[in-house]
Amino acid sequence: MIKKTEGLEAALPSRRGRQPAAKLLFAAATALSLLGSPAHAQWAVIDASNLTQNMLTAARTLQQINNQIQSLQNEAVMLENMGKNLGIRQIRLMEGSERPVPESGQQG
């Protein structure tokens, strides 16, 4: 009596015999795909709504950058003014330091 698997195994090559065949088939398919003709140009698809949305986004981004530049310029002017005010106060403090400083507990 012949088992079903014995007949099937006899009809198929051994596993060791199948691996080189599979590698050869893969190599042949790869070579043929590389030798194929180059793809021809296809129709360009332009999505007008997407293009419009991208342009609006770019315009908004540019406006935000301009606002940030203006804000930084305003902060620079503010810091310059604060520096000037601080310098004036330091001069006033230095002028006032020529007077004797009362000791603690005494009122001058």
Rosetta blueprint (number, residue, H / E / L):
1 M L
2 I L
3 K L
4 K H
5 T H
6 E H
7 G H
8 L H
9 E H
10 A H
11 A H
12 L L
13 P L
14 S L
15 R H
16 R H
17 G H
18 R H
19 Q H
20 P H
21 A H
22 A H
23 K H
24 L H
25 L H
26 F H
27 A H
28 A H
29 A H
30 T H
31 A H
32 L H
33 S H
34 L H
35 L H
36 G L
37 S L
38 P L
39 A L
40 H L
41 A L
42 Q L
43 W L
44 A L
45 V L
46 I L
47 D L
48 A H
49 S H
50 N H
51 L H
52 T H
53 Q H
54 N H
55 M H
56 L H
57 T H
58 A H
59 A H
60 R H
61 T H
62 L H
63 Q H
64 Q H
65 I H
66 N H
67 N H
68 Q H
69 I H
70 Q H
71 S H
72 L H
73 Q H
74 N H
75 E H
76 A H
77 V H
78 M H
79 L H
80 E H
81 N H
82 M H
83 G H
84 K H
85 N H
86 L H
87 G H
88 I H
89 R H
90 Q H
91 I H
92 R H
93 L H
94 M H
95 E H
96 G H
97 S L
98 E L
99 R L
100 P L
101 V L
102 P L
103 E L
104 S L
105 G L
106 Q L
107 Q L
108 G L
